[in-house]
Amino acid sequence: IDGFGGLRSKTKVITGVSLPASIESIKARLPVWNFDGSSTGQAPGEDSEVILKPQAVFRDPFRGGSNVLVMADCYTPGGEAIPTNTRAGAAALFAQKPEEEPWFGIEQEYTLFKDGTPLGWPKCNARSMGPCVQLGYPGPQGPYYCSAGSDVCFGRPVSD
């Protein structure tokens, strides 16, 4: 997560190296890398280096072949986790009580739009405000959150 709440990525091409079969052994062979954090809102301009330390490796389902996706944590050159590196703090907390077997979940939340309007909402513009008032807009997320059914779950083929 960058300094503005967005996602960032960086590509590194490594040639002349054959990938081992095990993902764990790939991670062990990955180098620490860096980037200019002043461009991403993660470091001041006068001290802009941010260090990338590989944390997880996955075979790339999009490119296939010997390509991998690497998730990395971001640190200052002095080894401190930068403020947007919340995974490092979670890992440190989890390490304090390994017998508790701590875990957390990640959710995807998104809204699908069609023609500038959330999918399933009535179509409105300045000329059609009357019909929209009559049709009404969906209420709070209650019936739509983790929903099932064609009256509350729009865009299921996309999410599936």
LINJO-V383859 format. One record per helix or strand of 2 or more residues. SS is the DSSP state (H for helix, E for strand). FROM is the first residue (numbers start at 1). TO is the last residue. If there is no record, write none. Layout:
ss:SS from:FROM to:TO
ss:SS from:FROM to:TO
This chain:
ss:H from:23 to:29
ss:E from:33 to:36
ss:H from:37 to:39
ss:H from:45 to:47
ss:E from:49 to:59
ss:E from:68 to:75
ss:H from:86 to:96
ss:H from:98 to:100
ss:E from:113 to:114
ss:E from:117 to:118
ss:H from:126 to:135
ss:H from:141 to:143
ss:H from:156 to:159
